Amino acid sequence: MVAANYNNKEFLTIVKFGISGIFVTFVAYLAYLMFFSMTSSDFKSVLYSYILAIPLSYHLNCKFVFKKIYSLRSYSWFVFIQLMAMFLNYFILRKLNLYFEYYISAMISYGIVPVVIFLLNKILVFKND
């Protein structure tokens, strides 16, 4: 019975992460498109989109997904993971932009990176202490 409850709780966490992740990813994707149309720079566009998305994502993860309180330790880990994700996103975009239009590349990259972020957040930031 305990395993069944854990699986339901874990599944609900994944669903909540998906909902908040889709919202934050959509905001970041729109920000990337907006900044790219103004600067034509992959790096600046990714950086600006992450600057907008990180605080929003941390808030939603704390309050909606993992039900944790804000802390400097968790926020520091969160920002570190987001910066790693930003560079991964940038690397993917640089490679994909050689073959696709920037908005297609962004769709692909902004779809892949959140999976990595979820796993790292679950393990390092919002772990059960």
C-alpha positions, 0 to 999 in steps of 0.5 A: 500500500505504501508503494502505491501511495508513493507512485501516485504522489510521484505521478502527481509531482510529475504532472504538476512539474509538467504543467508548470514546466509547459507554462514556464517553457512557453514564456521562455520560448516566447521571450527567446523569439522576441529577443532573437528577433531584436538581436539575432543572437542565440546567446543573448536571446537564451540568456534573456529568456532564462533571466525571465524564466528562472524566478518564475520557475523557482516560485512555481516549483516551490509552491505548486510542484514540490511544496517546499519553502524558499531557501537560499540553498535551494535557490542557489542549486536551482540557479546553478542547474538553470545555468547548466540548462541554459548552456545546454540549451544554447549548445543545442540551439547553435547546432540545430540552427545550422539545419532549421529555422531558429523558431523550429530549433527553439521548439526542439531545444526548449522541449528537450532541456526541461526533462533534464531540469526535472531530474536534476531539480528532483535530485538536487534542489527539491529532494526530501530531506 
